[in-house]
């Protein structure tokens, strides 16, 4: 599968962005999809994940209440989103989407840069 992340950019603190991740394969059932990020000088960290076709999601504590992971309501579109609200300077990072099973992330997108700055 190829994962294409997009939607990054420069935003002021308190602003919003929506990231997208388009998957080249149609059938994502039985997979988990997630967002990770790597801030400058830091290790990659988990942001949020969902199981395709199953309600519910999990989040890192640092983003709960501000970032929301979702899939496109059109089941024909294999696209995942990350709605990012009330952005903070600590959210500045390259954001990656990933696909996995069995607790391991096998497939990664190329990343999209989010910069939160005034």
MDTraj code that builds the backbone (N, CA, C; nanometers):
import mdtraj as md
import numpy as np

residues = "UNK UNK UNK UNK UNK UNK UNK UNK UNK UNK UNK UNK UNK UNK UNK UNK UNK UNK UNK UNK UNK UNK UNK UNK UNK UNK UNK UNK UNK UNK UNK UNK UNK UNK UNK UNK UNK UNK UNK UNK UNK UNK UNK UNK UNK UNK UNK UNK UNK UNK UNK UNK UNK UNK UNK UNK UNK UNK UNK UNK UNK UNK UNK UNK UNK UNK UNK UNK UNK UNK UNK UNK UNK UNK UNK UNK UNK UNK UNK UNK UNK UNK UNK UNK UNK UNK UNK UNK UNK UNK UNK UNK UNK UNK UNK UNK UNK UNK UNK UNK UNK UNK UNK UNK UNK UNK UNK UNK UNK UNK UNK UNK UNK UNK UNK UNK UNK UNK".split()
xyz = np.array([
    [0.0840, -0.1181, 0.0000],
    [0.0000, 0.0000, 0.0000],
    [0.0883, 0.1241, 0.0000],
    [0.0414, 0.2297, -0.0663],
    [0.1069, 0.3608, -0.0591],
    [0.0167, 0.4549, 0.0190],
    [0.0772, 0.5279, 0.1113],
    [0.0041, 0.6235, 0.1928],
    [0.0538, 0.7632, 0.1589],
    [-0.0376, 0.8513, 0.1247],
    [-0.0025, 0.9879, 0.0846],
    [-0.0609, 1.0857, 0.1858],
    [0.0261, 1.1458, 0.2644],
    [-0.0173, 1.2447, 0.3631],
    [-0.0094, 1.3840, 0.3029],
    [-0.1038, 1.4684, 0.3402],
    [-0.1058, 1.6060, 0.2904],
    [-0.1801, 1.6947, 0.3894],
    [-0.1729, 1.8261, 0.3660],
    [-0.2489, 1.9206, 0.4468],
    [-0.1682, 2.0006, 0.5463],
    [-0.0403, 1.9730, 0.5578],
    [0.0425, 2.0483, 0.6505],
    [0.0630, 2.1919, 0.6048],
    [0.1174, 2.2730, 0.6946],
    [0.1431, 2.4113, 0.6618],
    [0.1785, 2.4921, 0.7838],
    [0.1802, 2.6232, 0.7670],
    [0.2103, 2.7154, 0.8760],
    [0.0799, 2.7709, 0.9327],
    [0.0663, 2.7642, 1.0627],
    [-0.0552, 2.8120, 1.1278],
    [-0.0169, 2.8816, 1.2569],
    [-0.0949, 2.9812, 1.2961],
    [-0.0678, 3.0530, 1.4207],
    [-0.1180, 2.9725, 1.5395],
    [-0.0617, 2.9943, 1.6565],
    [-0.1124, 2.9273, 1.7767],
    [-0.2613, 2.9521, 1.7933],
    [-0.3339, 2.8468, 1.8290],
    [-0.4790, 2.8549, 1.8411],
    [-0.5526, 2.8249, 1.7124],
    [-0.4818, 2.8130, 1.6031],
    [-0.5431, 2.7866, 1.4743],
    [-0.5725, 2.6389, 1.4509],
    [-0.6214, 2.6101, 1.3307],
    [-0.6626, 2.4740, 1.2955],
    [-0.6047, 2.4330, 1.1604],
    [-0.5864, 2.3038, 1.1453],
    [-0.5485, 2.2427, 1.0185],
    [-0.6165, 2.1075, 1.0105],
    [-0.6342, 2.0574, 0.8892],
    [-0.6814, 1.9209, 0.8717],
    [-0.5835, 1.8486, 0.7803],
    [-0.5275, 1.7417, 0.8325],
    [-0.4380, 1.6566, 0.7551],
    [-0.5181, 1.5438, 0.6912],
    [-0.4730, 1.4995, 0.5757],
    [-0.5350, 1.3880, 0.5061],
    [-0.4311, 1.2799, 0.4779],
    [-0.4771, 1.1567, 0.4735],
    [-0.3914, 1.0444, 0.4377],
    [-0.4709, 0.9554, 0.3433],
    [-0.4288, 0.9494, 0.2196],
    [-0.4970, 0.8686, 0.1193],
    [-0.4212, 0.7386, 0.0982],
    [-0.4932, 0.6278, 0.1053],
    [-0.4329, 0.4957, 0.0859],
    [-0.4614, 0.4452, -0.0548],
    [-0.3630, 0.3796, -0.1124],
    [-0.3779, 0.3325, -0.2498],
    [-0.4620, 0.2052, -0.2589],
    [-0.4772, 0.1330, -0.1488],
    [-0.5575, 0.0113, -0.1495],
    [-0.6991, 0.0423, -0.1043],
    [-0.7963, -0.0291, -0.1635],
    [-0.9357, -0.0034, -0.1295],
    [-0.9762, -0.0697, 0.0015],
    [-0.9298, -0.1894, 0.0250],
    [-0.9782, -0.2655, 0.1391],
    [-0.8838, -0.2489, 0.2574],
    [-0.9256, -0.1653, 0.3492],
    [-0.8450, -0.1433, 0.4696],
    [-0.9047, -0.2129, 0.5918],
    [-1.0103, -0.2902, 0.5710],
    [-1.0703, -0.3616, 0.6830],
    [-0.9661, -0.4513, 0.7496],
    [-0.9766, -0.4615, 0.8780],
    [-0.8874, -0.5432, 0.9614],
    [-0.7520, -0.4751, 0.9860],
    [-0.7371, -0.3521, 0.9365],
    [-0.6149, -0.2782, 0.9638],
    [-0.6419, -0.1654, 1.0629],
    [-0.5362, -0.1286, 1.1314],
    [-0.5368, -0.0076, 1.2106],
    [-0.4670, 0.1003, 1.1289],
    [-0.5170, 0.2224, 1.1413],
    [-0.4550, 0.3379, 1.0767],
    [-0.4222, 0.4387, 1.1860],
    [-0.3097, 0.5064, 1.1708],
    [-0.2661, 0.5948, 1.2778],
    [-0.1924, 0.7160, 1.2247],
    [-0.1825, 0.8141, 1.3111],
    [-0.0970, 0.9307, 1.2893],
    [0.0134, 0.9294, 1.3949],
    [0.1329, 0.9551, 1.3496],
    [0.2480, 0.9753, 1.4356],
    [0.3082, 1.1112, 1.4006],
    [0.3971, 1.1591, 1.4864],
    [0.4660, 1.2832, 1.4539],
    [0.6079, 1.2808, 1.5103],
    [0.6936, 1.3593, 1.4460],
    [0.8307, 1.3754, 1.4944],
    [0.8617, 1.5232, 1.4979],
    [0.8789, 1.5733, 1.6178],
    [0.9153, 1.7137, 1.6362],
    [1.0658, 1.7301, 1.6196],
    [1.1108, 1.8501, 1.5881],
    [1.2548, 1.8735, 1.5708],
    [1.3342, 1.8300, 1.6933],
    [1.4322, 1.7452, 1.6734],
    [1.5185, 1.7012, 1.7811],
    [1.4581, 1.5989, 1.8746],
    [1.3414, 1.5451, 1.8399],
    [1.2738, 1.4492, 1.9276],
    [1.2470, 1.3191, 1.8547],
    [1.2133, 1.2162, 1.9338],
    [1.1778, 1.0888, 1.8755],
    [1.0362, 1.0946, 1.8173],
    [1.0102, 1.0038, 1.7253],
    [0.8747, 0.9922, 1.6729],
    [0.7801, 0.9481, 1.7838],
    [0.6610, 1.0063, 1.7864],
    [0.5644, 0.9703, 1.8896],
    [0.4270, 0.9447, 1.8291],
    [0.3534, 0.8604, 1.8987],
    [0.2166, 0.8265, 1.8599],
    [0.1255, 0.9467, 1.8851],
    [0.0316, 0.9697, 1.7921],
    [-0.0656, 1.0776, 1.8075],
    [-0.2060, 1.0214, 1.8253],
    [-0.2517, 0.9400, 1.7295],
    [-0.3885, 0.8884, 1.7335],
    [-0.3999, 0.7690, 1.6401],
    [-0.4980, 0.6830, 1.6673],
    [-0.5192, 0.5653, 1.5836],
    [-0.6650, 0.5253, 1.5841],
    [-0.7049, 0.4579, 1.4782],
    [-0.8379, 0.3984, 1.4712],
    [-0.8281, 0.2646, 1.3997],
    [-0.9289, 0.1808, 1.4221],
    [-0.9399, 0.0549, 1.3490],
    [-1.0398, 0.0777, 1.2368],
    [-0.9978, 0.0532, 1.1158],
    [-1.0804, 0.0820, 0.9998],
    [-1.2126, 0.0085, 1.0090],
    [-1.3219, 0.0830, 0.9956],
    [-1.4537, 0.0220, 0.9964],
    [-1.5100, -0.0031, 1.1345],
    [-1.4364, 0.0353, 1.2367],
    [-1.4811, 0.0139, 1.3748],
    [-1.4879, 0.1493, 1.4448],
    [-1.5935, 0.1713, 1.5191],
    [-1.6067, 0.2988, 1.5894],
    [-1.5033, 0.3105, 1.7004],
    [-1.4681, 0.4331, 1.7297],
    [-1.3751, 0.4567, 1.8397],
    [-1.2350, 0.4867, 1.7909],
    [-1.1565, 0.5481, 1.8777],
    [-1.0195, 0.5835, 1.8444],
    [-0.9402, 0.5982, 1.9732],
    [-0.8098, 0.6000, 1.9600],
    [-0.7233, 0.6224, 2.0761],
    [-0.6331, 0.7418, 2.0470],
    [-0.5949, 0.8116, 2.1542],
    [-0.5186, 0.9344, 2.1409],
    [-0.4068, 0.9416, 2.2439],
    [-0.3014, 1.0115, 2.2065],
    [-0.2007, 1.0481, 2.3054],
    [-0.2607, 1.1515, 2.3998],
    [-0.2209, 1.1472, 2.5249],
    [-0.2765, 1.2405, 2.6233],
    [-0.2550, 1.3850, 2.5825],
    [-0.1447, 1.4121, 2.5178],
    [-0.1098, 1.5503, 2.4838],
    [-0.2011, 1.6129, 2.3783],
    [-0.2783, 1.5290, 2.3073],
    [-0.3629, 1.5824, 2.1997],
    [-0.5114, 1.5615, 2.2257],
    [-0.5469, 1.4911, 2.3317],
    [-0.6879, 1.4641, 2.3596],
    [-0.7657, 1.5939, 2.3713],
    [-0.8816, 1.5975, 2.3049],
    [-0.9669, 1.7152, 2.3094],
    [-0.9332, 1.8195, 2.2060],
    [-0.8185, 1.8065, 2.1406],
    [-0.7792, 1.9048, 2.0392],
    [-0.7651, 1.8433, 1.9003],
    [-0.7194, 1.7218, 1.8921],
    [-0.6997, 1.6543, 1.7641],
    [-0.7982, 1.5388, 1.7532],
    [-0.8543, 1.5200, 1.6343],
    [-0.9534, 1.4169, 1.6109],
    [-0.9181, 1.3384, 1.4854],
    [-0.9064, 1.2053, 1.5002],
    [-0.8793, 1.1173, 1.3874],
    [-1.0118, 1.0641, 1.3356],
    [-1.0231, 1.0517, 1.2046],
    [-1.1468, 1.0003, 1.1466],
    [-1.1174, 0.9449, 1.0077],
    [-1.2149, 0.8739, 0.9531],
    [-1.2061, 0.8267, 0.8159],
    [-1.3135, 0.8975, 0.7351],
    [-1.2962, 0.8990, 0.6035],
    [-1.3950, 0.9622, 0.5182],
    [-1.5276, 0.8880, 0.5300],
    [-1.6362, 0.9614, 0.5344],
    [-1.7681, 0.8994, 0.5459],
    [-1.8057, 0.8247, 0.4186],
    [-1.7445, 0.8625, 0.3093],
    [-1.7670, 0.7917, 0.1833],
    [-1.6792, 0.6667, 0.1870],
    [-1.7413, 0.5509, 0.1992],
    [-1.6635, 0.4274, 0.2144],
    [-1.5800, 0.3950, 0.0912],
    [-1.6103, 0.4600, -0.0206],
    [-1.5316, 0.4366, -0.1415],
    [-1.3982, 0.5107, -0.1377],
    [-1.3858, 0.6056, -0.0466],
    [-1.2622, 0.6821, -0.0339],
    [-1.1803, 0.6257, 0.0805],
    [-1.0644, 0.5790, 0.0506],
    [-0.9771, 0.5236, 0.1533],
    [-0.8898, 0.6336, 0.2098],
    [-0.9532, 0.7268, 0.2751],
    [-0.8860, 0.8454, 0.3249],
    [-0.9114, 0.8624, 0.4736],
    [-0.8060, 0.8943, 0.5443],
    [-0.8117, 0.9194, 0.6871],
    [-0.7763, 1.0656, 0.7107],
    [-0.8289, 1.1225, 0.8170],
    [-0.8048, 1.2626, 0.8470],
    [-0.7532, 1.2805, 0.9899],
    [-0.6902, 1.3926, 1.0111],
    [-0.6559, 1.4366, 1.1459],
    [-0.6946, 1.5832, 1.1544],
    [-0.8074, 1.6085, 1.2210],
    [-0.8508, 1.7461, 1.2435],
    [-0.7762, 1.7993, 1.3650],
    [-0.7063, 1.9094, 1.3449],
    [-0.6201, 1.9647, 1.4495],
    [-0.6718, 2.1036, 1.4864],
    [-0.7190, 2.1181, 1.6084],
    [-0.7719, 2.2450, 1.6578],
    [-0.6892, 2.2952, 1.7751],
    [-0.6996, 2.4253, 1.8017],
    [-0.6285, 2.4860, 1.9140],
    [-0.4813, 2.4446, 1.9135],
    [-0.4184, 2.4632, 1.8000],
    [-0.2802, 2.4186, 1.7851],
    [-0.1844, 2.4994, 1.8716],
    [-0.0827, 2.4308, 1.9194],
    [0.0183, 2.4902, 2.0064],
    [0.1553, 2.4740, 1.9413],
    [0.2507, 2.5519, 1.9892],
    [0.3852, 2.5428, 1.9319],
    [0.4425, 2.4020, 1.9479],
    [0.4043, 2.3318, 2.0536],
    [0.4521, 2.1943, 2.0747],
    [0.3981, 2.0963, 1.9718],
    [0.2985, 2.1374, 1.8945],
    [0.2453, 2.0504, 1.7901],
    [0.3279, 2.0585, 1.6618],
    [0.4240, 2.1494, 1.6573],
    [0.5110, 2.1602, 1.5399],
    [0.5874, 2.0301, 1.5202],
    [0.5713, 1.9693, 1.4026],
    [0.6331, 1.8391, 1.3756],
    [0.6034, 1.7976, 1.2327],
    [0.6734, 1.6943, 1.1888],
    [0.6347, 1.6249, 1.0668],
    [0.5376, 1.5153, 1.1076],
    [0.4227, 1.5138, 1.0439],
    [0.3180, 1.4183, 1.0757],
    [0.3163, 1.3075, 0.9711],
    [0.3130, 1.1847, 1.0196],
    [0.3147, 1.0672, 0.9332],
    [0.1886, 0.9847, 0.9561],
    [0.1341, 0.9302, 0.8500],
    [0.0280, 0.8327, 0.8660],
    [0.0875, 0.6927, 0.8480],
    [0.0237, 0.5959, 0.9106],
    [0.0758, 0.4598, 0.9101],
    [-0.0378, 0.3596, 0.9112],
    [-0.0073, 0.2400, 0.8626],
    [-0.1022, 0.1291, 0.8642],
    [-0.0379, 0.0111, 0.9333],
    [-0.1169, -0.0601, 1.0125],
    [-0.0586, -0.1730, 1.0816],
    [-0.1592, -0.2778, 1.1232],
    [-0.1051, -0.3875, 1.1726],
    [-0.1820, -0.4974, 1.2290],
    [-0.0992, -0.5605, 1.3391],
    [-0.1701, -0.6241, 1.4303],
    [-0.1007, -0.6989, 1.5336],
    [-0.0056, -0.6181, 1.6173],
    [-0.0364, -0.4900, 1.6340],
    [0.0477, -0.4062, 1.7185],
    [0.1728, -0.3546, 1.6516],
    [0.1883, -0.3776, 1.5237],
    [0.3055, -0.3293, 1.4515],
    [0.2614, -0.2443, 1.3339],
    [0.3389, -0.1399, 1.3056],
    [0.3090, -0.0479, 1.1966],
    [0.3995, -0.0813, 1.0793],
    [0.3366, -0.1311, 0.9716],
    [0.4128, -0.1857, 0.8601],
    [0.4345, -0.0866, 0.7469],
    [0.3377, 0.0028, 0.7276],
    [0.3401, 0.0902, 0.6110],
    [0.3340, 0.2352, 0.6569],
    [0.4164, 0.3198, 0.5924],
    [0.4269, 0.4596, 0.6341],
    [0.4151, 0.5529, 0.5139],
    [0.3515, 0.6673, 0.5385],
    [0.3486, 0.7728, 0.4392],
    [0.4743, 0.8565, 0.4478],
    [0.4853, 0.9555, 0.3595],
    [0.6090, 1.0336, 0.3496],
    [0.6157, 1.1484, 0.4495],
    [0.5070, 1.1829, 0.5143],
    [0.5074, 1.2899, 0.6128],
    [0.4666, 1.4242, 0.5552],
    [0.4047, 1.5034, 0.6405],
    [0.3666, 1.6396, 0.6036],
    [0.3999, 1.7313, 0.7214],
    [0.4609, 1.8458, 0.6928],
    [0.5127, 1.9333, 0.7978],
    [0.4055, 2.0293, 0.8473],
    [0.3892, 2.0327, 0.9778],
    [0.3012, 2.1290, 1.0443],
    [0.3882, 2.2205, 1.1295],
    [0.3768, 2.3499, 1.1063],
    [0.4519, 2.4485, 1.1832],
    [0.3543, 2.5430, 1.2500],
    [0.3616, 2.5483, 1.3821],
    [0.2731, 2.6364, 1.4597],
    [0.3592, 2.7500, 1.5126],
    [0.3344, 2.8683, 1.4597],
    [0.4185, 2.9827, 1.4970],
    [0.3461, 3.1118, 1.4651],
    [0.3735, 3.2125, 1.5463],
    [0.3173, 3.3446, 1.5199],
    [0.4160, 3.4295, 1.4410],
])
top = md.Topology()
chain = top.add_chain()
for i, resn in enumerate(residues, 1):
    res = top.add_residue(resn, chain, resSeq=i)
    for name in ("N", "CA", "C"):
        top.add_atom(name, md.element.get_by_symbol(name[0]), res)
traj = md.Trajectory(xyz[None], top)
